[in-house]
Amino acid sequence: MTDKEIDAGRALDQFFAVVRDEARSNPKFASRLVEALGCTVVFRGDDAKHSVDPVQVAMRGPDEFRKTFLSFSAKDLKDLVKEFDLATAGDLKGKNKPPQIVEVMWAGAQSKLHDRGFGR
């Protein structure tokens, strides 16, 4: 930080330039920003696997959750289960097809929502 003075408009321009750059290089950050704006972000397939948060998607209900995650490969789904700690290895045992894994993910996401006070 410097002692250089600038006007509010320029300070905000610089701030938003940093936010834009980070959003372009960090899809999860971009997703969180868009979610905070109240926009509906649709996550589907290969391009979405690095930016989707299963717990946030679960807040939109089971239909949106299934539509979103049934577009992912079994490997990507298992990676998400691990990354977001949605289930144990035992929970996934014998579940190798996307619909089976998505159901395990749904249960895990619901549990996390409940823990955060959004439970039903």
Helices and strands as residue ranges (DSSP letters): H 8-25, H 27-37, H 45-48, H 54-58, H 62-69, H 74-83, H 89-92, H 98-115
